[in-house]
Amino acid sequence: MSDKHKNKTGRSVDEDKPELASPLLDLRERGPNALAPAPQSLGIWELAWPTIVASALQTMVRWADFMMVGDLGVEAVAGVGAAGQIYWMIQTLVMALSTGLVAILARAIGGGNRQEADQALRQSIIMGIVFGLVSWFVVLPILEPMIGIMGVTDGVIAYGSDYLFWLLVGNVPFVLGFIFAAALRAAGDARMPLYIGILANLLNLFLNWVLIYGNLGAPALGVAGAGMASAIAMFVQLAVYWIMWSRGLLLLKPLLKGFRFDWGMSRRILHIGYPASIEGMVFQIGILSFMALMSVYGTAEFTAYQIGVQILSISFLPGNGFSIAASTLVGQHLGADDPDAAMRSGWRSLAMSMLFMGALGAALIAMAPMLAGWFIDDAEVIALTVDFIWILGIAQPLMAIEFVIAGALRGAGDTRFPLFAIFTGLFVFRVFPAMLIALYWEGSIQLVWSVLLLDYLIKGIMLAERFR
């Protein structure tokens, strides 16, 4: 350090300033690149595996929801699946907050800018609370019409409304927990969200058993019990995050003071993240449109699609984990002015994801009849589910490109092109051909599902070319 940056005591000028609350413990001492481990493949895996495990636990909870309500019949399973899609469509603004936060926080860490990281976290929390409350009041009066747009039966609408109501009760803690987890991962700590997620998901599973079936003296609430269990688990998860954060037990230092709305930082977060939010909305609208075509064929086809997606979600887990790793490392390397390392991080993350997703897809195809039978005791639905698993299982390596390269582009701040690629693949090469097959050519449901392969192929080519 040059003399002009030191005072008479020999200490740096920064050392005489009051200590700033920082999301990173000892960042100054550890250096701006302390969170970019080497060798690079190890760094990718260290960031990816906790997210994969945490997501696996969440998938177990969703599986439990489907399996437990499966005792209530095909319509109950379809209702839970339909409500879940609506819920994730509502959460698209959360994607804007988390994407903007991760991009800014990761770059701030890479460049050693502590104040910027602090402010990004504060503003994300403020906006998360506002969004959670607004979405509750807006969606609650229109629960049934939202589920009904998929053309499902009245029974499916009733079950779905019960489930979605309780998910919305836990919406604010879900959003804030999502933000805390994203901030910790961007800071390089992917393990704490895993540990807290384990606690929340185990609680959710236990409460499912209690509230769905009426064990331990509780009323048997069925589908509503599954939603209530999720809401309670969300509140407990947020409480753990908040207590640990306020007591300085997280990598994120407590920032309980100075919570003022900062339009400048909020605008930056939303400017980076809003394309991801629009991408999420476009994706969910496309999925809902595709699901509506399932109802043209019948409740059995609609339910088989839902169960098939749940089973194959196990193979999506590596994609999600390596996507977060790629986004974090690309952002950190660019913040440290090392674009070559950023590029290597993206491609290596993709290679690892394709390997894992391809292997899991093959395993799920081999076990498809057995797995489908776990979810429901209906021969027609099981047979249709097996067909769907074969089709989407083959697409797993292509799906890895969408997961990882889109994440890498977002980490670099390029959130607009993934939106364009998602829109093109989903509507031009999935929904439109599926509509022709289902409504005009009266083709089989298997042919409708096959257009998924075309969708993921086109998106994969577009995203890979953009990143290169």
N, C-alpha and C positions, 0 to 999 in steps of 0.2 A: 504494500500500500504506500503511495507517495506521501511525502511529508505534509502536503497541503490538506490531506484528509485526516491529520492527527492534531490533537491539541497539545498543550504544554506537558501534560502528564504522560504523553506517549500513547494514550488510548485513542482509538478512532473516534471521530466526531459522532458516529452513530452510537457508540457505546455510552456517550453522555446523554443521549436522548432518552426520554421515558420509554420503558418497555412497551411495545405494542402488542395487543392481543392478536395472536396469529393462529390460523388454522393448523399450522405445522409446529409441533414441539421441536425446538432446537434447530429450526431450518437454517438459521444464520451460521450455527456452528457446523452443521452437516454439509453445507454447501448446496448450490442450486441444483446440482445433478445427483444429489444423494439418493434420489428415488428412482434412478434409472439403472437397475442392477445389470451386472454382466456375469457371464455371457448373455447375449440378448435372448436366446431361446429360453434360458432359465428365467429371465425377467418376464417374458411373455407368460410362461406357465405359472409363475408365482402370482401374477395378477389374475390369471384366468381361473385357476382351480377353485379358489374360494367362491367365486361367483357361480361356477358350475355346480358346486355342492349346494350352495344356498338355493339356486334355482331348482335343483333336484328335489330339495325338501318342499319347496312351494308346489312343484309338480305332484309330489306325493299327496299333498293336501287336496289338490284339485282331483286327483285320482280318487281319494277317499270320498270327496263330495259326490262324485259321479257314482262310485260303487255303492255307497250307502243309500243314496236316493234311488238307485237302480231297483231296490226292493219295492219301490212305489210304482214302478212301471215305466214304459217308454216315454210317456208325456212328461214325467218328472225329470228324467234325464235330459230330454230336449229343452225343457224350461230352464234348467240350470245352465246348459250350454248357450242358449239364446241370451239369457241375462248376462252371462260373462262377456259375450261379445259387445253388448250395449255398454257395459261398465268400462271396458277398455276403450271404447270410442269416446266416452266421457273424459278419460284420462289423457287425451291427446295433448292438452295444454301442459300437463306435467312433463311431457317429453320436451317441450320448449324450454321449461325451466331447467330440467336436468341436463339437456344437451348444451344449453348456453353456459350453465354453471361448470360443467366438466371442461368445456373448451377454455373458458377463462381461467379457471382454477389450475388446470394442468399447465397452461402456459405461464401463469404467474409463478407456479412452483419451479418450472424449468428456468425462468428468468430471475428467480429470487425476489419477486415483488410481493411482499407480505401484505401491504395495505390493500392492494387490489383483490387478493384472495379473501381477506376478511370481508370486504364490502360485498363481494359477489355472494358469499354465503349468507350474509344478513338479508340481502334483498331477495334471495331465493326463498328464504323462510317466510318473509313477509308476504310475498306474492303467492306462496303455497297455501298459506292460511286463507287468504282472500279467495283463491280459486276453489278450495275445498268447500267453503261456506256457500259461495255463489252457485256452484254446481248442485249442491244439495237442494237449495230453494228452487232452482230452475227445473230440475229433472223430476223431483218428487211428484208434482201434479200430473205428469204425463207418462208415468211408468208403463201402464198397460198399452197406450197407443204406440210407444216406442218399440215394445216387443212385438206388437201386432203387425208392424210394417213388414215383417218377414213372412207374412202369410201363413202363420202357424195356427193350430187349433186353439179354441178357448181354454182347454185344459193346460196347454203349454203356456199360454199367456198368464194364467192364474199362478202356476208354479213359478214361472220366471219373475213375476212381479213380487212375490213373497221373498224370493232370494235377493233380487236387486235392491229392494227396500233396505235390507239390513247391510248390504255392501255400502250403500250410500251413508248409512249411519256412521260407518267407520271411515268415511272418505277423507276427512281432514287429517286424522292420524296416519292414514295410508300415504297421503301426499307428502307429509313432513318426514315420515320414515324413508320414503323413496329419495327425498332430497338429501337427508343425512347419509344414506348409503352411497349415493352418487358422489357426494363430496369426499367421503372417506376413500372411495376407490380412486378418485382423481388425485388425491393426496398420496396415493400409493399404499393405502391400508385396505386391502380387500378382505382381510380375515375378520375384522370386527363385525362388519355387516353379516358375515357368515355365522358367527357365534350368536349374535342377537336374533338372526333369522331362524336358527335352530330352536331357540327358546320359543319364539312366536309360533313356529309351525308345529312343534310338539304340543303346545297348548291348544292350537287350533284342532289338531287331530283328536285330542282328549275331549274337547268340548263338542266336537262332532258326535262322538260316541254318546256323550251325555244328552245332548239336546235333540239330535235327530230321532233317537230311539226312546228317549225318556228314562235314561238310567240314573241311578243315585237319587231317585225321588223327583227328578225334574220332569216337566211335561214333555210328551213326545211331540215335537214341533215339525218333524219331517223336513221338507225343503227349507222352510223358514229357519229351522234350527241350524242348518248348515250355514246360512247367511249370518245368523246371529253369532255363531262361533267365530266366523271370520272377522266380524266387527270387533268382538272382544279382544281377539288376538292382536288386531291392529292397534287398539288403545294401549295394550300392555307393551307392545313393541316400541311405540313412541315414548311411553313412560321410561323405559329402560334407556333409550337413546338420550332423552332429556336429562335424566338424573346423572348418567355418566358424563355427559357433556358439561353440565353445570358444575360438576365436581372435578373437572380437569382430567378425567380418566380416558378420554379419547385422544386420538392423534389431533383432532380438531380442538384447539383451545376454546374455552368458554368465551362467548361474545355476547353476554347478556345485557351489556350496556351499549348505548349508541344505536339502538334500533329505530332509525328514522328512515322514512321512505326517501330513496335517492333515485330520482327519475333518470339521471344519466346512466347509472349502473344498471338499473332495471331495463332501460331501453337497449343497452348493449347485450344483456342476457337474452332478451326477447328477439333482438335483431339476429343474433346468431342462431337462436333456437327455434324461431317461428317456422322456418321451413321444415324442421323435424316434426313440429306440431301439425303442420298442414299435411306432411307426409303420413303421419299417424292417422289423421282424419281421413285422408284419401284411402289409406290402407283399410281402415275399418269400414268405410262405406263400400269399398270394393268387396271386402269379405262378407258384409251383410247382404250385398247384392247377389253374391255367389251362393250364400246360404239360402236366400229366398228361392233360388232355382231348385234347391233340394226339396223344398216344400211342395213344389209343383209335382214331384214324383210321389211324395207321401211322407208321413211321419217316420216310417222305418228308415227311409233314405236320409232324412234330416238327422235322425238320431245316430245313424251309422257314421255320418260325416263328423258329428261332434265327438263320438267315442274314438274314431280313428285319429283325429287331431290330438286328443288327449294322450293316446298311446304314443304317437309319434313325437309328442312334445319332449319325450326323453331324449330323442336324438337332436332336438333343437338346442339342448343345454350347452354343448360345447360351442355352438355358434354364438350364443349369447355371451358366454364367458370370454371367448377370444375376440369378440367384437369390442367388449369393454377394454380388454388389454390393448388392442390395436388403437382404439380411440385415445386411451390414456398415454401410451408410449409415443404415438405420433404427435400428440399435443405437447408433451414434455420435450421431445427432441427438437421440434420446431421452436419452442420457447427458448431452448439452449442453442439455437441457430445451427442445427445439424440435420439438414434435410435428407442426407443420404441415410443416416440412421433411422430417420422417420420412415423412409421408403422400405428399408429392410424389415422394420418392425411390422409393417402392414402385410408384406408378402409372406413372412414367416408365420405370422398369426393365421393367415389364410391356409397355408399348407397344413398346419397342425389341426385346424378346424375341419378341413376336408377329410383328413385321415380319421378323426374321431367320429364325425357325423356319418361318413360312409360306413364305418364299421358298425355303428349303432343301428343305422338304417337296415343293414343286412340282417343283424340279429333280430330286430323287431319283425321283419318279414318272416323269418323262420319260425317265430313264436306267435305269429298273428292269431291263429285260431284259439290258442289257449288264452292269450291276453284279452281278446274280445269277449270270451266267455266269462272272464272275471267281472266285467262291467254290467252284463245284462244276460238274462236267461231267455233269449228270444232267437230262435234259429235263423229267421230271416235277417234280423239286424246283425247277427254275428257274421253271416255269410257276406253281407254287403260291407261290413267293416273290414274284413279280410281283403276284399278287392281294393278298397281304398288304401289300406296300408301298403299293399304291393305297389300301387301307383306312386304314392308320395314317398315311399321308402327309397325308390329308385332315384328320386330327385334330390336326395340329401347333399351330395357334393355340390350341386348347383346352388342349393339354398345356402351353403356355407359362404359362397361368394357374396350373396346379398347381405348376410349377417356381418361379415368381417370387413369387407371393403367399404360398405356403406358406413360402418363404424369408424374406419380409418379416415375416410373423407370428412366425417363430422368432427373428428379430433383435430383435423387440419383447418377447421372452420368452413369447409365447403359443405354446407347443409342443403344447398339448392339442387345440386345435381342428383343426389339420392332421391329427392322428391320427384324429379322429372323421370328418373328411371323406374321408380315404383309405380307412378301413374301410367307410364307407357305399358309396362308389363302387365299390370293388374287389369286395366280397363281395355286396352287394345288387344292384348293377347290372352287374357283369361275370361273376363266377364262377357265381352262381345262374342267371341266364338262359342262360349257356353250357352249364351242366350239363343244363338242360331241353332245349336244342337238340340236344346231342350224345347224351345218354343216353336221352331219352324220345321226342323228336320225330324223331330220326335225321336231323337237318338237315345241310346241307353244311358243310364246314370254313370256307368263306367267310362263312357266316351266323354261325358261332361267332366269327370274328374281328370281325365287324361290331358286336358288343356293346361293343367298345372305344370306339366313338364315344359311346355312351350313358354309359359310365363317366366319360369325361373331361368330358362336358357337365355332368353332375350335380356332379362335384367342382369344376369351374370356377365354377359358380353359387354353391355353398356358400362357397368360399374368398373370392370377390370380395365377397360380401355381408358376410362376417365382417370383412374388412379395411376396408370402407367404414364 
